[in-house]
């Protein structure tokens, strides 16, 4: 997105010297405004005083960094400024500087979720449910977790309810052991930080932060949960002038307690400004977005693609999801001369997005299968940082397994350090293996690829401890059909991910996948009545990532209803019950 100059609305935000709450529609240039405000405030800050910029996703923080670099201001990220996620801020300023209450004297390893360790709660009792991920147990307070039934598979909820006390006790014992080893989730960090700032001895900490950062800029403020908002409120009370930017229509993190209404109440006495005008999308996509909003009202398309007239396409398909949808999407992309690598397929659940383009999240449980999946992550056009990290850690675990070391409920880094292995060398070798194997595609049951992987492990050069090693052939045993990771059977080579992962990004073309089942029917009911629901907000965010082309893939039984809702605010839509053969001719004639 490019601007000749700031608009009057954008300039008013940048030049404001008060605490401000800014409501911004999609594509209104809020990232540009945040960058300009950051550079302005940083340029006039006194010595040792910095600007605090917080976002709620790594991609948003990275985008702010990229914008500054493009404008020749890369040095803006140096001390005393801080530009990162809310989690990083909590870790750096409210957790790390203090004595760890659970493991004094040990450094903290921050985790997005306990799932990164793969830890589960096991009960060895009659009629007990299968192992339940520790992440299914949510914080009651800083020292205790409790199982939430909604986080358990439906078929096992009754069994979990019968053993609830035992499960909670086992979960808290397991969590206690992990905390004592120095692990901590982002949720644990927030709870710990909040307990500290509520205490009288926490006030000097807040005052010190306010002295370092007289100004804070908060992106996507509607994604703040109650803990985030309380921390912000206490920082503001300590004297931090705040610029908060958000869109109440994009509050898609309610599952983690995000509260857009409370965020608005926190800033009720602040100056209220707006950013209007969509510089990203076509007028037609803006009209579709109006159909999904809580209240009808189309944003004006004012950007380079505003006048394009390509329709919103509703692709009806017969379940189950398969690569035929990806093929149809590629045809639509090519009709507008958009590369198949520049599109995005988005869904609420990643498995649905991947299925629509013939991919799979995990080809199997064996080491070979997981390595093959890791390679596919490195081969993809725009992998998520979390997926890259998981892929790298799996390669590290293979290198450790080669030398007889298992990563049970521990990160490879911890296992390496515990056994005298240089963790930097381990990470270097893991990346080398992944990059070398990613140069060639993986065929179905490809024995030659398996041999290349074994050779790559054999060539690994690390600072290893003395001791017995095992051959790589024992580490990578061929695992039959379950390890197969074929090339995607459709020509789509772009991003296939969740709506939440795509938030803050934009793509020339987007296909939103509505899966078969009750969830889609519920979404359509919420859409039709403009309910204040998370599902409706997720659809709104997904659609507004699109710049030129928006495609909605819906089961045939719902396609006509989707078409009716999509066009109710004046959007030009096309209903195409997917013809998996002959799609290209139909699209090209229409285009």
GIQUIMO-V725401 format. One record per pair of residues at least 4 apart in sequence whose ideal C-beta (glycine too) atoms are under 8 Angstrom apart, sorted by sequence separation. I is the first residue (numbers start at 1). J is the second residue. If there is no record, write none. Layout:
i:j
I:J
I:J
This chain:
i:j
3:7
6:10
7:11
8:12
9:13
10:14
11:15
12:16
16:20
24:28
29:33
30:34
31:35
32:36
33:37
34:38
35:39
36:40
37:41
38:42
39:43
40:44
41:45
45:49
56:60
57:61
58:62
59:63
60:64
61:65
62:66
63:67
64:68
65:69
66:70
67:71
69:73
77:81
84:88
85:89
86:90
87:91
88:92
89:93
90:94
91:95
92:96
93:97
94:98
100:104
112:116
124:128
132:136
140:144
147:151
148:152
152:156
153:157
156:160
157:161
158:162
159:163
160:164
163:167
164:168
165:169
166:170
167:171
168:172
169:173
170:174
171:175
172:176
173:177
174:178
175:179
176:180
177:181
179:183
184:188
185:189
186:190
187:191
188:192
189:193
190:194
191:195
192:196
193:197
194:198
195:199
198:202
201:205
202:206
203:207
204:208
205:209
206:210
207:211
208:212
209:213
210:214
224:228
225:229
226:230
227:231
228:232
229:233
230:234
231:235
232:236
233:237
234:238
236:240
246:250
253:257
254:258
259:263
260:264
261:265
262:266
263:267
264:268
281:285
282:286
283:287
284:288
285:289
286:290
287:291
288:292
289:293
293:297
301:305
302:306
317:321
321:325
323:327
324:328
325:329
326:330
327:331
328:332
329:333
330:334
331:335
332:336
334:338
338:342
339:343
348:352
349:353
350:354
351:355
352:356
353:357
355:359
364:368
365:369
366:370
367:371
368:372
369:373
370:374
371:375
372:376
373:377
374:378
375:379
376:380
383:387
384:388
385:389
386:390
387:391
388:392
389:393
390:394
391:395
392:396
393:397
394:398
395:399
396:400
397:401
398:402
399:403
401:405
407:411
410:414
411:415
412:416
413:417
414:418
415:419
417:421
421:425
422:426
423:427
424:428
425:429
426:430
427:431
428:432
429:433
430:434
431:435
432:436
433:437
434:438
435:439
442:446
446:450
447:451
448:452
449:453
450:454
451:455
452:456
453:457
454:458
455:459
456:460
470:474
471:475
472:476
473:477
479:483
488:492
492:496
497:501
498:502
499:503
515:519
516:520
517:521
518:522
519:523
520:524
521:525
522:526
523:527
524:528
525:529
526:530
532:536
533:537
534:538
535:539
536:540
537:541
538:542
539:543
540:544
541:545
546:550
554:558
555:559
558:562
559:563
560:564
561:565
562:566
563:567
564:568
567:571
579:583
582:586
583:587
584:588
585:589
586:590
587:591
6:11
24:29
45:50
55:60
68:73
69:74
76:81
84:89
89:94
90:95
91:96
99:104
100:105
111:116
114:119
123:128
132:137
139:144
140:145
147:152
152:157
178:183
179:184
184:189
196:201
197:202
224:229
235:240
253:258
254:259
267:272
281:286
291:296
301:306
333:338
338:343
347:352
354:359
355:360
364:369
365:370
378:383
383:388
400:405
401:406
407:412
410:415
416:421
421:426
464:469
470:475
478:483
488:493
497:502
502:507
515:520
526:531
531:536
554:559
566:571
567:572
578:583
24:30
45:51
55:61
68:74
77:83
100:106
111:117
123:129
139:145
140:146
196:202
218:224
236:242
252:258
290:296
300:306
301:307
333:339
334:340
347:353
354:360
363:369
364:370
377:383
400:406
401:407
416:422
417:423
443:449
514:520
525:531
530:536
567:573
13:20
82:89
138:145
160:167
235:242
251:258
290:297
317:324
333:340
346:353
354:361
362:369
363:370
400:407
416:423
442:449
495:502
526:533
543:550
566:573
576:583
579:586
6:14
22:30
42:50
53:61
68:76
84:92
100:108
137:145
138:146
149:157
152:160
184:192
197:205
224:232
251:259
278:286
281:289
290:298
317:325
345:353
362:370
383:391
407:415
554:562
13:22
24:33
42:51
55:64
68:77
122:131
137:146
138:147
179:188
196:205
197:206
251:260
289:298
290:299
333:342
347:356
351:360
363:372
406:415
440:449
514:523
526:535
527:536
543:552
41:51
82:92
121:131
137:147
138:148
232:242
289:299
315:325
330:340
333:343
351:361
363:373
377:387
378:388
397:407
405:415
413:423
416:426
526:536
552:562
563:573
576:586
22:33
53:64
120:131
121:132
134:145
136:147
137:148
149:160
287:298
345:356
350:361
362:373
377:388
396:407
405:416
412:423
576:587
65:77
96:108
120:132
121:133
136:148
149:161
232:244
248:260
286:298
345:357
361:373
400:412
437:449
440:452
495:507
523:535
527:539
563:575
38:51
95:108
120:133
121:134
138:151
147:160
248:261
286:299
315:328
330:343
360:373
377:390
378:391
399:412
413:426
494:507
499:512
522:535
523:536
119:133
120:134
137:151
218:232
246:260
286:300
315:329
329:343
377:391
405:419
412:426
413:427
458:472
552:566
38:53
119:134
132:147
136:151
283:298
286:301
397:412
400:415
437:452
457:472
560:575
121:137
135:151
136:152
216:232
248:264
285:301
329:345
374:390
375:391
396:412
400:416
437:453
519:535
523:539
559:575
574:590
91:108
147:164
246:263
283:300
359:376
374:391
396:413
455:472
65:83
115:133
283:301
373:391
374:392
393:411
454:472
457:475
559:577
9:28
10:29
14:33
34:53
64:83
91:110
114:133
216:235
244:263
282:301
313:332
326:345
393:412
437:456
454:473
457:476
13:33
114:134
115:135
132:152
147:167
281:301
325:345
374:394
396:416
433:453
436:456
114:135
147:168
278:299
374:395
400:421
556:577
7:29
10:32
14:36
61:83
113:135
146:168
277:299
278:300
281:303
454:476
10:33
14:37
61:84
87:110
129:152
145:168
221:244
223:246
244:267
276:299
277:300
278:301
279:302
280:303
282:305
283:306
371:394
433:456
453:476
13:37
61:85
132:156
147:171
216:240
218:242
221:245
222:246
276:300
278:302
279:303
281:305
282:306
283:307
284:308
288:312
370:394
371:395
432:456
433:457
15:40
87:112
146:171
210:235
214:239
215:240
216:241
217:242
218:243
220:245
221:246
222:247
242:267
277:302
278:303
279:304
280:305
281:306
282:307
283:308
284:309
1:27
3:29
6:32
10:36
14:40
38:64
130:156
145:171
209:235
214:240
215:241
216:242
217:243
218:244
219:245
220:246
222:248
244:270
282:308
284:310
310:336
400:426
450:476
6:33
58:85
129:156
145:172
213:240
214:241
215:242
216:243
217:244
218:245
219:246
220:247
282:309
284:311
285:312
329:356
371:398
399:426
433:460
512:539
1:29
53:81
57:85
132:160
144:172
206:234
210:238
215:243
217:245
222:250
223:251
225:253
242:270
278:306
282:310
284:312
329:357
450:478
3:32
31:60
35:64
39:68
50:79
52:81
53:82
55:84
56:85
206:235
209:238
210:239
222:251
223:252
6:36
34:64
38:68
50:80
51:81
52:82
53:83
54:84
55:85
56:86
129:159
137:167
145:175
210:240
220:250
223:253
227:257
229:259
245:275
326:356
396:426
399:429
512:542
1:32
49:80
50:81
51:82
53:84
54:85
55:86
128:159
129:160
137:168
206:237
207:238
209:240
225:256
226:257
321:352
325:356
326:357
367:398
396:427
399:430
429:460
447:478
512:543
31:63
35:67
39:71
48:80
50:82
54:86
127:159
206:238
207:239
225:257
325:357
326:358
398:430
429:461
510:542
31:64
35:68
194:227
197:230
225:258
226:259
229:262
233:266
322:355
323:356
429:462
510:543
39:73
42:76
129:163
137:171
193:227
197:231
224:258
225:259
229:263
232:266
321:355
322:356
323:357
367:401
396:430
399:433
520:554
524:558
32:67
45:80
54:89
127:162
128:163
132:167
190:225
203:238
223:258
224:259
320:355
321:356
323:358
392:427
395:430
510:545
520:555
31:67
35:71
127:163
191:227
194:230
222:258
226:262
322:358
395:431
425:461
426:462
445:481
510:546
39:76
52:89
134:171
190:227
194:231
197:234
229:266
393:430
425:462
509:546
521:558
524:561
528:565
38:76
125:163
128:166
129:167
137:175
190:228
193:231
222:260
224:262
392:430
395:433
425:463
445:483
500:538
503:541
507:545
508:546
509:547
512:550
514:552
520:558
524:562
527:565
42:81
132:171
224:263
392:431
395:434
445:484
499:538
502:541
506:545
507:546
508:547
509:548
510:549
512:551
514:553
516:555
123:163
134:174
341:381
422:462
444:484
502:542
505:545
506:546
507:547
508:548
509:549
510:550
511:551
512:552
513:553
514:554
515:555
125:166
134:175
190:231
222:263
421:462
422:463
506:547
508:549
509:550
510:551
511:552
512:553
514:555
524:565
221:263
392:434
421:463
444:486
499:541
503:545
509:551
511:553
38:81
123:166
391:434
421:464
442:485
443:486
499:542
502:545
123:167
134:178
249:293
421:465
442:486
443:487
514:558
38:83
249:294
420:465
442:487
121:167
142:188
221:267
248:294
419:465
441:487
123:170
122:170
139:187
514:562
121:170
138:187
139:188
142:191
121:171
141:191
142:192
139:191
142:194
121:174
142:195
119:174
402:457
378:434
378:435
399:457
402:460
119:178
375:434
378:437
379:438
398:457
374:434
378:438
114:175
117:178
399:460
403:464
375:437
379:441
375:438
399:462
404:467
114:178
403:467
404:468
404:469
117:183
371:437
376:442
403:469
404:470
375:442
402:469
403:470
402:470
401:470
402:471
372:442
402:472
114:185
111:183
113:185
109:182
111:184
112:185
113:186
402:475
102:176
108:182
109:183
110:184
111:185
112:186
401:475
106:181
107:182
108:183
109:184
110:185
111:186
103:179
106:182
108:184
110:186
102:179
103:180
372:449
398:475
102:180
103:181
398:476
103:182
110:189
108:189
100:182
102:184
368:450
371:453
368:453
95:184
101:192
95:189
94:189
90:186
95:192
91:189
94:192
95:193
98:196
87:186
90:189
94:193
90:190
87:189
94:196
87:190
90:193
94:197
371:476
367:475
368:476
367:476
368:477
376:485
367:477
368:478
369:479
375:485
94:205
366:477
368:479
372:483
93:205
367:479
372:484
373:485
381:493
382:494
366:479
369:482
372:485
381:494
382:495
384:497
369:483
381:495
364:479
368:483
380:495
93:209
366:482
369:485
365:482
366:483
384:501
364:482
363:482
364:483
363:483
364:484
363:484
363:485
360:485
359:488
358:488
82:213
357:488
358:489
80:212
358:490
357:490
357:492
94:231
359:496
86:224
357:496
356:496
90:231
86:228
354:496
353:496
353:497
353:498
350:496
345:492
350:497
350:498
343:492
345:494
349:498
344:494
345:495
346:496
348:498
340:491
343:494
344:495
345:496
346:497
347:498
348:499
350:501
340:492
341:493
342:494
343:495
344:496
345:497
346:498
347:499
340:493
341:494
344:497
346:499
340:494
64:219
356:511
346:502
356:513
344:502
60:219
60:220
330:490
353:513
52:213
330:491
344:505
352:513
49:211
50:212
51:213
54:216
326:488
330:492
49:212
50:213
52:215
53:216
54:217
55:218
56:219
57:220
327:490
329:492
344:507
352:515
48:212
49:213
51:215
52:216
53:217
54:218
55:219
56:220
326:490
327:491
343:507
346:510
49:214
51:216
52:217
54:219
55:220
323:488
326:491
327:492
342:507
343:508
344:509
345:510
346:511
347:512
51:217
53:219
323:489
324:490
326:492
342:508
343:509
344:510
345:511
346:512
347:513
349:515
56:223
323:490
342:509
343:510
344:511
346:513
347:514
348:515
56:224
343:511
345:513
347:515
45:214
45:215
338:508
338:509
348:519
336:508
336:509
41:215
333:508
41:217
333:509
332:509
38:217
37:217
329:509
329:511
34:217
34:219
325:511
348:535
31:219
52:240
325:513
30:219
348:538
321:513
321:515
321:516
315:511
320:516
346:542
56:253
319:516
356:553
346:545
21:221
344:545
37:243
343:549
34:243
338:548
34:245
338:549
33:245
336:548
336:549
30:245
333:549
19:236
332:549
332:551
22:243
24:245
26:247
19:241
20:242
22:244
24:246
25:247
329:551
18:241
19:242
20:243
21:244
22:245
23:246
24:247
328:551
17:241
19:243
20:244
22:246
23:247
25:249
26:250
329:553
21:246
23:248
280:506
16:243
325:553
181:410
13:243
178:409
13:245
181:414
296:530
292:527
295:530
291:527
294:530
313:549
315:551
317:553
319:555
293:530
313:550
314:551
315:552
317:554
318:555
294:532
310:548
312:550
313:551
314:552
315:553
316:554
317:555
318:556
310:549
312:551
313:552
315:554
316:555
317:556
308:548
312:552
314:554
316:556
33:275
294:536
305:547
21:264
305:548
316:559
292:536
315:559
316:560
30:275
314:559
21:267
29:275
28:275
252:499
253:500
292:539
293:540
19:267
28:276
252:500
292:540
314:562
328:576
21:270
23:272
28:277
314:563
20:270
21:271
23:273
24:274
25:275
28:278
29:279
328:578
19:270
20:271
21:272
22:273
23:274
24:275
25:276
27:278
28:279
252:503
289:540
292:543
18:270
19:271
20:272
21:273
22:274
23:275
25:277
26:278
27:279
314:566
328:580
331:583
335:587
18:271
20:273
22:275
25:278
27:280
250:503
325:578
327:580
331:584
335:588
26:280
27:281
289:543
312:566
324:578
16:271
26:281
288:543
289:544
312:567
328:583
332:587
336:591
324:580
327:583
331:587
335:591
16:273
331:588
285:543
285:544
312:571
314:573
316:575
13:273
311:571
312:572
313:573
314:574
316:576
318:578
12:273
285:546
311:572
312:573
313:574
314:575
315:576
316:577
317:578
13:275
285:547
288:550
311:573
312:574
314:576
316:578
26:289
281:544
309:572
311:574
313:576
315:578
9:273
280:544
9:274
10:275
281:546
282:547
285:550
9:275
281:547
282:548
284:550
9:276
280:547
281:548
9:277
7:277
28:299
298:569
27:299
298:570
26:299
296:569
25:299
112:386
116:390
291:565
291:566
3:279
27:303
291:567
291:568
1:279
288:566
291:569
1:280
255:534
290:569
254:534
290:570
291:571
288:569
290:571
310:591
252:534
287:569
220:503
251:534
254:537
287:570
288:571
220:504
287:571
252:537
288:573
251:537
252:538
285:571
250:537
284:571
249:537
284:572
252:541
119:409
250:540
118:409
249:540
250:541
117:409
117:410
117:411
250:544
116:411
1:303
2:304
109:411
109:413
109:414
59:385
58:385
63:504
59:501
63:505
60:503
59:503
60:504
59:504
57:503
59:505
57:504
55:504
31:504
27:506
1:506
26:541
27:544
26:544
